[in-house]
Structure formats: structure tokens, C-alpha cells
Amino acid sequence: MPTSLKLNLVALGFLFAGLAFLARGLVGGSGTMPKGRYRRAAAGFLAVSAALFLAAGGFLMAGD
């Protein structure tokens, strides 16, 4: 399996984890963004996801 495909699959996992943390504010019925550690965790997951997507694109452009 190419490295770019592996990175894309891992990045999708981090993306869904970040979206799950963002959805915690909506699940509670408050309809607002989550506060505190959930917001920081979501931001971290989404940042890692973006970096992995960029790295996968780099591998793909390099001919992997």
C-alpha cells in the first residue's frame, strides 16, 4: 500500500476524531461549541489531520 494512501487513511481518522470532539457541544443539547479541553482536543486533532493531508499530498506529488 502506498505511503500516501496510508497517510490519507490516518488523516481521515484524526479528522473524524476532531469532528467528534466538536460535536460534543451539540450532543448535550446546548447547541453551542464545546468549552475547555474538548475545544483544545478538537483543534489538535484537526491540526494533525491537516498536516497529514499535506504530507500525503507531498508523497503523492513525489511519485509515491
N, C-alpha and C positions, 0 to 999 in steps of 0.2 A: 504494500500500500504506500503510495507516495507521501512524503512528509507534509506537503501542503494539504492533502486531504485529512491527515491526522490532526494537524493544527486547526483546520476548519471545524472538525468534529468536537475537539476540545473547546474551541471558542464558542460553539453553539451551546455547550453545556454551561459555560460561565455566563453566557447571555441569558439563558433561561433561569439560572440561579439568581442573577441580578434582577430580572423581571419579577421573580417570585418574592424577593425581598421588598420590591416596590409595591407589589400587590397586597402586602400585609396591612397597609393602611386602609385599603378598600374592603378587605375581608371583615375587618372589625365593625363595619357599618358606619364608621365616622366619615368616610368619603374624602379623607384628607391624606396627604403624603405622610409616610411614616416618619417618626422622630428618632433622634439619637442614633443608637448603634445600628438600627436597621437601615437608616439612610446611608450611613458610612459604609456598611457592608455592601449595599446595593451599588454605591458609587465605585467601590473597589472591584466588585465583580464585573461591572460594565467597563471599567478602565482596562482590566486584564483582557476582557473579551475583545475590545478594540485593538489592543496591542497584538493579540494572537491573530486576528484577521489580517492586520497589516503584515505580520511576519509570514503568514501563509501566502499572501499575495506576492511577497518578495521571493519566496521559494518558487512560486508558480512562474513568475517572470524570469527567474534564473534557469528555468527549464527542468524543474523537478517534476 
